[in-house]
Amino acid sequence: MEHKKKYDVFISYSRADYLDDNNIIINDSPIDNIIKTFDKKKIKYWIDIDGDNASNQYMAKIAKAISNSEKVIFVSSKNSNSPESYWPIKEILFASEKHMEIVPIRIDNCEFHDNIKIQSNR
């Protein structure tokens, strides 16, 4: 018997699409609107706002959040598909290895990063 996950959705995104240089939420950004919609519909989600990726615990925190989610939403943009955007690619690879449903939401016309293309063709 499979147990219910803690979150409906894990949101994988690039910080540049959601937070400004002072780590303040960019109002009415696509990610802000996604979150507002989830809140209205009472969809339980996990999103990393702290971004403390220098800590040794960060990788475990992300892996646990993905594992505790029903599916992953990948907010696809030039920022999240950039070779410099390390975490979204790692998150998608991890979710794919766990055979999770990954739902891409494109907020611009950027091509997927090669690592994401490979995972989506499995």
C-alpha positions in Angstrom: 0.0 0.0 0.0 1.5 3.3 -1.1 1.3 6.2 1.3 0.2 9.7 0.5 3.0 12.1 -0.2 3.5 15.2 1.9 3.4 17.5 -1.1 1.4 17.5 -4.3 4.1 19.3 -6.2 7.8 20.1 -6.0 8.6 23.3 -7.9 11.9 23.2 -9.7 12.9 26.7 -11.0 15.7 29.2 -11.3 15.9 31.8 -8.6 16.5 34.5 -11.3 12.9 33.9 -12.4 11.4 34.4 -8.9 13.6 36.4 -6.6 15.4 39.7 -7.2 19.0 40.5 -6.3 17.9 41.1 -2.7 16.1 37.7 -2.4 12.7 39.5 -2.6 9.9 37.8 -4.5 9.2 39.4 -7.9 5.5 40.1 -7.7 3.5 38.7 -10.7 6.4 36.8 -12.0 5.3 33.5 -13.6 6.4 31.6 -10.6 4.7 34.0 -8.2 1.5 33.4 -10.2 1.9 29.6 -10.1 2.3 29.8 -6.4 -0.7 32.1 -5.9 -2.8 29.7 -8.0 -1.7 26.7 -6.0 -2.5 28.6 -2.8 -6.0 29.4 -4.0 -6.6 25.8 -5.1 -5.1 24.4 -1.9 -2.4 22.5 -3.7 0.4 21.6 -1.3 3.8 22.4 -2.8 7.4 22.6 -1.8 9.6 25.4 -3.2 13.1 26.4 -2.0 13.2 30.0 -1.1 16.2 29.9 1.3 18.7 28.6 -1.3 21.3 27.7 1.2 23.0 25.5 -1.3 26.4 26.0 0.4 25.4 23.8 3.3 26.1 20.0 3.3 22.5 19.5 4.2 21.1 21.2 1.1 21.3 18.2 -1.2 19.5 16.0 1.3 16.9 18.7 1.9 16.1 18.8 -1.9 16.1 15.0 -2.3 13.7 14.6 0.7 11.4 17.3 -0.7 11.3 15.7 -4.1 10.8 12.2 -2.6 7.9 13.6 -0.6 6.2 15.0 -3.6 3.7 13.4 -6.0 5.1 15.2 -9.0 7.6 17.8 -10.1 6.9 21.0 -12.0 9.8 22.2 -13.9 9.5 25.9 -14.6 11.4 26.1 -17.9 13.1 29.3 -18.8 16.4 30.5 -20.3 17.6 30.8 -16.6 16.6 27.3 -15.5 18.0 25.7 -18.7 21.2 27.6 -18.6 24.4 25.5 -18.1 25.0 27.7 -15.0 21.7 26.7 -13.5 22.9 23.6 -11.6 20.1 22.8 -9.3 17.1 22.6 -11.6 18.9 20.1 -13.8 20.0 18.1 -10.8 16.4 18.1 -9.5 15.0 16.9 -12.8 17.6 14.2 -13.0 16.8 13.0 -9.5 13.1 13.0 -10.1 13.5 11.2 -13.4 15.6 8.5 -11.7 12.7 8.0 -9.2 10.3 7.6 -12.2 8.3 10.6 -11.1 6.0 12.6 -13.3 7.7 15.8 -14.4 5.5 18.6 -15.8 7.3 21.3 -17.7 5.8 24.8 -17.7 7.5 27.0 -20.2 7.7 30.7 -19.4 9.7 31.6 -22.4 10.7 29.9 -25.7 14.1 28.6 -24.5 15.1 25.1 -25.6 15.5 22.5 -22.9 19.0 21.9 -21.6 20.5 18.7 -23.1 20.3 16.8 -19.8 16.6 17.5 -19.5 16.0 16.5 -23.1 17.7 13.2 -22.4 15.5 12.6 -19.3 12.3 13.5 -21.1 13.0 11.0 -23.9 13.2 8.0 -21.5 
